[in-house]
Amino acid sequence: MMPPRAADRTSLLVAPLLGLSLACGGQVVEDRPNIVLISIDTLRPDHLGCYGYARPTSPNIDAIAAQGALFEQHISSAPWTLPAHAAMFTSVPDSVHGVVDAVKFRLSEDFETLPESFQTAGYSTAGFFAGPYLHPAFGLGQGFDRYVDCVQTVPEGQVDADNEWSMRDPVLRASHHGVTNDKVYAEWQRFFTEAAEEAEPFFAFVHLWDVHFDFTPPPPYDTLFDPDYDGPFTGRDFFYDPAINAAIPARDKEHIIALYDGEIAWTDEIVGRIRHDLGAAGLLENTVFVITADHGTELFDHGGKGHRTTLYDEQIHIPLIVHFPGVVQPARFAGQTRMIDLGPTLRDLAGLPAVSTTMGETLGPFLRGEQSTGLGRPAVSELMSVGRNLRSLRTADGKFVVNHDNGGSAWFDLSTDPGELQPLMVSDEAGVGGGAGLKRLYDEAAEEIISGLERAPAGAAAADIPASIQRSLAANGYAGGDGDD
């Protein structure tokens, strides 16, 4: 299957390609900051204290946010791991980088990725990932001097000669039961011990996976938020068990959400350890420390569970926190920002030149206090996988969604319906103004996506996934089943 053609993608809205201003005029500065980019898989911002959550899930993240900048409306390009991270690394929408489905595609080497930019600038680059779709077989290892696989896999002793085991339901479920945060942190420490002794700056990408289902945090986080529960659900097989559904009693739902929150608290501990490591080595003051996510997840919000199913906010609204002492002043930004803005922002803060194919824009002027207004560019999210072909255009107060399989569309007035419970037709008299305006934005952008495609060096390359990686993907539940990554 070939990646989507340009002619098939003209209905997607993207922001125009903008030139980026660099404080150093595009030259690499002598005292360059380190970059630590933490991507917490499946993390919903509305379950973090710094985003208003009542439960104390995130004391370390909250402390970092209090000393840095927090973006309240940061929107992912996709509700699942592979295309979202491809967009994070290329700063272009999913239709442009082309990695819109699993196994069939990998990111083209013709794109200059975020880690490649830092590698070219003389940075030591390292990545540590715990989810199968971050594997270099999908093209996301470009630019890393060290790219370490921390994925929880099935032991080789359980592998049949014909690999039929990879499609057996018990294996698919069991592979989600592992804990990987500690493995990722150990690899980070191994790298950081060496990097702290070197004179050269470093770029570190840390992918933390345990918030992704199954929701089985290690002690004491397994009972931290619901110690008295004595019901039937444990958080295991969250996605695959049909008994876990929106019709279960409210008390059982509360417990499952408490386990999800326990995973966040466990992951928050790892974030705190990484921050402590930087501080103990005297490097925190010269480090751009970023906390974000690839996507969120549904916890029965619209009658479903998991992700890679819809473009509702519970799946595409993600956190973005930037900490850089002396440069980034403590602030909260209510204006909407996008996944594709992250790459230009990090290059800007480090004084690296812009990449010509970028379709995001730097948030640097806001972070440095040079600009206080102007946030709010429309954000495009897409789901072109597992039998779905959805695109949405989101603004700060509205969302327009198109189903390209049947041509249907609807919009939501986020100012009065933030939960997206009342889909409206553009023809509805009560909302014709907002809906029509969103539709015009969507339609008027047809030429812009063509322009973005013309600037892009290539679409997705044909995937060449080694058999061992296919086994790992299958073992982690990635055999194409609806709703999973």
C-alpha positions in Angstrom: 0.0 0.0 0.0 1.4 3.4 -1.0 1.3 6.5 1.2 -1.6 8.8 0.5 -1.2 10.8 -2.7 -1.0 14.6 -2.6 -4.3 14.8 -4.5 -6.0 12.7 -1.8 -4.8 15.0 1.0 -5.9 18.4 -0.3 -8.7 18.7 2.2 -6.4 18.8 5.2 -5.7 22.1 6.8 -2.1 22.9 7.9 -0.6 26.1 9.0 1.5 27.9 6.3 5.2 27.4 6.3 6.8 30.2 8.2 10.3 31.3 8.4 11.7 31.2 11.9 13.7 34.0 13.6 16.7 33.0 15.5 18.3 35.1 18.2 21.7 34.1 16.9 21.0 34.6 13.3 21.1 30.9 12.5 24.6 30.4 13.9 25.4 27.9 16.5 26.2 29.6 19.8 29.1 28.6 21.9 27.3 27.9 25.1 24.5 25.7 23.8 21.9 24.3 26.2 21.3 20.6 26.6 17.9 19.3 25.5 15.9 16.7 27.5 12.7 15.8 25.7 10.4 13.5 27.7 7.4 12.0 25.8 5.0 10.3 28.2 2.9 7.9 26.1 -0.9 8.1 26.6 -0.8 11.0 29.1 -3.9 13.1 29.4 -3.2 16.6 30.7 -6.4 16.7 32.6 -5.0 14.1 34.9 -2.1 16.3 36.0 -2.2 18.6 39.0 -0.7 21.5 37.0 -3.6 21.3 34.6 -6.2 21.4 37.3 -6.6 17.7 38.4 -7.5 17.4 42.1 -5.7 14.1 42.7 -2.0 14.4 43.4 -0.7 12.4 40.5 2.2 14.6 39.4 4.1 16.5 42.2 7.4 16.5 40.2 5.8 17.5 36.9 3.8 20.2 38.8 7.0 21.6 40.3 8.7 21.8 37.0 5.6 23.5 35.4 5.5 26.0 38.3 9.1 27.1 37.4 8.6 27.0 33.6 6.0 27.5 30.9 2.8 25.5 30.5 0.7 25.4 27.4 -2.9 24.7 28.2 -4.2 23.7 24.7 -1.5 21.7 23.0 -2.8 19.4 20.3 -1.3 16.2 18.9 -1.3 15.4 15.2 -2.8 11.9 15.8 -4.4 9.8 18.5 -1.7 7.1 18.4 2.0 6.7 18.8 3.7 6.2 15.4 2.4 9.2 13.4 2.4 11.5 16.4 6.1 10.9 17.0 6.8 11.2 13.3 5.1 14.6 13.4 7.0 15.5 16.6 10.3 14.8 14.9 9.6 16.3 11.4 7.3 19.2 12.4 4.9 18.4 9.6 1.4 17.0 9.7 0.8 13.3 9.3 -0.4 13.6 5.7 2.9 15.2 4.8 5.3 12.9 6.6 3.1 10.0 5.3 3.6 7.6 8.2 -0.1 7.2 8.8 -0.4 3.4 9.3 1.5 0.7 11.0 4.0 -1.8 9.4 3.3 -0.6 5.9 5.3 2.7 6.2 8.4 4.1 7.8 9.7 7.7 7.9 11.7 8.7 4.8 15.3 9.4 5.4 15.0 12.5 3.3 13.3 14.4 6.2 15.7 16.2 8.5 14.4 15.1 11.9 14.7 17.0 15.2 17.5 14.7 16.5 19.3 15.0 13.2 19.4 18.8 13.5 21.0 18.5 16.9 23.4 15.8 15.8 24.5 18.1 12.9 25.1 20.9 15.3 27.6 18.8 17.2 25.3 17.5 20.0 25.6 14.0 21.4 22.2 12.5 20.7 20.5 9.6 22.5 17.0 8.1 22.7 15.4 5.6 25.0 12.1 4.1 24.0 9.7 1.6 25.5 7.0 1.4 22.9 7.3 -0.8 19.8 6.4 2.0 17.3 9.5 4.0 18.3 11.7 1.3 16.9 14.2 2.5 14.2 12.6 0.1 11.8 9.9 2.8 11.5 12.5 5.5 10.7 12.3 7.2 14.0 15.9 6.4 15.0 17.4 8.9 12.5 19.9 11.3 14.1 20.5 9.3 17.3 24.1 8.3 18.2 22.5 6.0 20.7 19.0 4.7 20.4 18.1 2.1 23.0 15.2 -0.4 22.8 13.5 -0.8 26.2 10.4 -2.5 24.8 8.8 -5.2 26.9 8.9 -8.3 24.6 8.0 -12.0 24.8 11.0 -14.2 25.7 12.4 -16.0 22.7 11.7 -19.3 24.3 8.0 -18.8 23.7 8.4 -18.1 20.0 7.2 -20.9 17.7 9.1 -21.6 14.5 6.2 -20.4 12.4 5.5 -17.3 14.6 1.9 -18.3 15.1 2.3 -17.3 18.8 2.4 -13.6 17.7 -1.3 -13.8 16.8 -2.5 -15.7 19.9 -4.7 -13.6 22.1 -3.0 -14.6 25.4 0.3 -13.3 24.2 -1.2 -10.0 23.0 -2.7 -9.4 26.4 0.2 -10.6 28.5 2.8 -8.4 26.8 1.1 -5.2 28.2 1.6 -6.3 31.8 5.3 -5.4 32.0 6.9 -2.4 33.7 9.4 -0.5 31.5 9.9 2.9 33.3 12.8 1.5 35.4 14.5 0.1 32.4 14.3 3.4 30.5 15.6 5.2 33.5 18.5 2.8 33.9 19.5 3.5 30.2 19.1 7.2 30.8 21.4 7.0 33.8 24.0 5.1 31.8 24.0 7.7 29.1 23.9 10.7 31.5 26.8 9.5 33.6 28.9 9.7 30.5 27.4 12.8 29.1 27.8 14.8 32.3 31.6 14.2 32.1 31.8 15.4 28.5 32.1 19.0 27.3 29.7 18.7 24.4 26.0 19.4 24.8 23.5 16.6 24.5 20.0 16.0 23.1 18.2 13.2 25.0 14.8 11.8 24.0 13.2 9.8 26.8 10.0 7.9 26.0 8.1 6.6 29.0 5.5 3.9 28.2 4.0 2.7 31.5 1.0 5.1 31.4 -0.1 3.2 28.3 -2.5 0.4 29.2 -2.5 -2.1 30.8 -2.9 0.0 34.0 -0.9 -2.1 36.4 1.5 0.2 38.2 4.0 -1.3 40.6 3.6 -0.9 44.4 2.9 1.4 46.1 1.2 3.1 43.1 -1.2 0.2 42.5 -3.2 1.1 45.6 -2.2 4.8 46.0 -5.5 6.3 44.9 -7.9 3.5 45.6 -6.7 1.3 48.5 -10.2 0.1 49.5 -11.4 -1.4 46.2 -12.4 -5.0 46.4 -14.1 -5.4 43.0 -13.3 -7.6 40.1 -11.1 -5.3 37.9 -7.4 -5.1 38.2 -6.4 -2.9 35.2 -5.0 -5.9 33.3 -6.3 -6.4 29.8 -7.8 -2.9 29.9 -8.3 -2.8 26.2 -8.8 -6.4 25.3 -11.2 -7.5 28.0 -14.8 -6.8 26.8 -16.0 -6.9 30.4 -14.3 -3.5 30.8 -16.7 -1.2 29.1 -18.7 1.9 29.6 -21.6 0.0 31.2 -19.7 -1.2 34.2 -20.7 0.3 37.6 -19.3 3.7 38.4 -17.3 2.3 41.3 -15.4 0.0 38.9 -14.7 2.8 36.5 -13.4 4.9 39.4 -10.9 2.1 40.2 -9.7 1.8 36.6 -9.1 5.5 36.5 -7.3 5.3 39.9 -5.0 2.7 38.3 -4.4 5.0 35.3 -3.6 7.8 37.8 -1.2 5.4 39.6 0.7 4.9 36.4 1.0 8.6 36.0 2.3 8.9 39.6 4.8 6.2 39.0 6.0 7.9 35.8 6.1 11.2 37.6 8.6 9.7 40.0 10.9 8.9 37.0 10.6 12.4 35.7 11.6 13.6 39.2 14.6 11.3 39.1 15.8 12.7 35.8 15.4 16.2 37.0 17.3 15.4 40.1 20.2 13.9 38.1 20.5 17.1 36.1 20.4 19.2 39.2 23.0 17.1 41.0 25.4 17.4 38.1 24.9 21.2 37.9 23.3 20.9 34.5 19.7 21.9 35.1 20.3 25.6 34.7 21.6 25.0 31.1 19.1 22.4 30.0 15.8 22.9 28.1 13.6 20.4 29.9 10.5 19.5 28.0 7.5 17.3 29.2 4.9 16.3 26.6 3.0 13.3 25.3 2.2 11.7 22.0 -1.6 11.3 22.6 -4.1 10.8 25.3 -6.6 8.0 25.8 -10.4 7.6 26.3 -11.6 6.6 29.7 -15.2 6.0 28.8 -15.7 9.7 28.0 -17.7 9.0 24.9 -18.7 5.4 25.7 -15.4 3.9 24.6 -11.9 3.1 25.9 -8.3 3.4 24.6 -7.1 5.4 21.7 -6.6 5.2 17.9 -10.3 5.3 17.7 -11.5 9.0 17.5 -10.3 12.6 17.3 -12.1 13.7 20.5 -9.9 15.8 22.8 -9.3 13.0 25.3 -7.2 11.4 22.6 -5.5 14.4 21.0 -5.2 17.0 23.8 -1.7 16.6 25.3 0.5 18.4 27.8 3.4 20.7 26.9 5.7 22.1 29.7 9.0 23.8 29.0 11.6 24.6 31.7 14.7 26.6 30.9 16.0 28.7 33.8 17.0 32.3 32.9 15.4 32.1 29.5 11.9 30.7 30.0 10.0 32.7 32.6 7.2 31.0 34.6 4.0 31.5 32.6 0.8 29.8 31.5 -0.4 30.1 27.9 -4.1 29.7 27.1 -3.7 30.0 23.3 -3.7 26.8 21.3 -0.4 25.2 20.2 0.4 22.2 18.1 2.6 19.1 18.1 4.4 20.4 15.0 5.5 23.6 16.8 7.7 21.7 19.2 10.6 21.1 16.8 11.0 24.7 15.7 10.8 25.8 19.3 13.6 23.6 20.5 15.8 24.6 17.5 15.1 28.2 18.3 15.9 27.9 22.0 19.2 26.2 21.2 20.1 28.7 18.5 20.0 26.2 15.6 18.9 27.2 12.1 15.4 26.5 11.0 14.5 23.6 8.7 12.9 24.6 5.4 10.3 21.9 5.4 8.9 22.8 8.8 5.2 23.6 8.9 5.1 24.5 12.5 6.3 27.7 14.1 8.6 28.5 17.0 7.1 29.3 20.4 10.3 30.9 21.4 9.1 34.5 21.4 6.4 33.6 23.9 8.7 31.6 26.1 11.3 34.4 26.2 8.6 37.0 27.0 9.1 38.8 23.7 5.5 38.2 22.6 2.4 37.9 24.6 -0.3 37.6 22.0 -0.7 35.6 18.7 -1.0 32.0 19.8 -3.9 30.1 18.4 -3.2 28.7 15.0 -5.6 26.0 13.8 -4.4 22.4 14.7 -5.0 19.5 12.4 -5.2 15.9 13.7 -5.7 12.8 11.6 -6.6 9.2 12.0 -6.0 7.1 8.8 -5.6 3.7 10.2 -7.6 0.7 11.5 -10.3 1.3 9.0 -10.8 5.0 9.9 -10.2 8.1 7.8 -10.8 11.1 10.0 -9.4 14.6 10.0 -10.2 17.4 12.4 -9.5 21.1 12.4 -9.4 22.5 16.0 -9.3 26.1 17.1 -9.3 27.4 20.7 -13.1 27.4 20.7 -14.3 25.0 18.0 -13.6 21.7 16.2 -14.6 20.6 12.7 -14.4 16.9 12.0 -14.6 15.2 8.6 -15.1 11.5 7.9 -13.5 11.1 4.5 -14.9 7.6 4.1 -18.5 8.7 3.9 -18.1 12.5 3.5 -19.9 13.2 6.7 -18.9 16.2 8.9 -19.8 17.8 12.2 -18.5 20.5 14.4 -18.3 21.2 18.1 -18.6 24.5 19.9 -15.8 24.0 22.5 -16.7 27.2 24.3 -20.1 25.8 25.4 -19.5 22.1 24.9 -15.9 21.3 25.9 -16.7 17.6 26.4 -17.8 17.4 22.7 -21.1 15.8 23.5 -23.3 17.8 21.1 -22.2 17.4 17.5 -23.6 20.1 15.2 -24.2 20.3 11.5 -23.0 23.4 9.7 -26.5 24.0 8.6 -27.8 24.3 12.2 -29.2 27.7 12.6 -28.0 27.9 16.2 -24.4 27.5 15.2 -24.2 28.4 11.5 -21.7 31.1 12.2 -19.1 29.1 14.1 -19.6 25.9 12.1 -19.5 27.7 8.7 -16.4 29.6 9.8 -14.6 26.4 10.7 -15.6 24.8 7.4 -14.3 27.8 5.5 -11.0 27.5 7.3 -10.9 23.8 6.4 -11.8 24.3 2.8 -9.6 27.4 2.2 -6.5 25.4 3.3 -6.7 23.0 0.4 -3.9 24.9 -1.5 -1.8 25.2 1.6 -1.5 21.4 2.1 -0.4 21.1 -1.6 2.3 23.8 -0.8 3.4 21.8 2.2 3.6 18.6 0.2 5.7 20.3 -2.5 8.1 21.5 0.2 8.4 18.1 1.8 11.4 16.0 0.6 9.4 12.8 0.3 6.4 10.8 1.5 6.8 7.8 3.7 9.2 5.1 2.6 8.1 1.5 2.2 8.4 -0.3 5.5 11.0 -3.0 5.8 10.2 -4.4 9.3 12.5 -7.2 10.3 10.8 -10.4 11.4 12.0 -10.0 14.9 10.5 -6.6 15.2 7.2 -7.8 13.7 7.2 -10.4 16.5 7.8 -7.7 19.1 5.0 -5.6 17.6 2.6 -8.5 17.6 3.6 -9.4 21.2 2.8 -5.9 22.3 -0.7 -6.0 20.8 0.1 -4.2 17.5 -1.3 -6.6 15.0 -3.8 -4.1 13.6 -6.6 -4.5 16.1 -8.9 -1.6 16.5 -8.1 0.9 19.2 -4.5 0.0 19.9 -1.4 1.5 18.6 
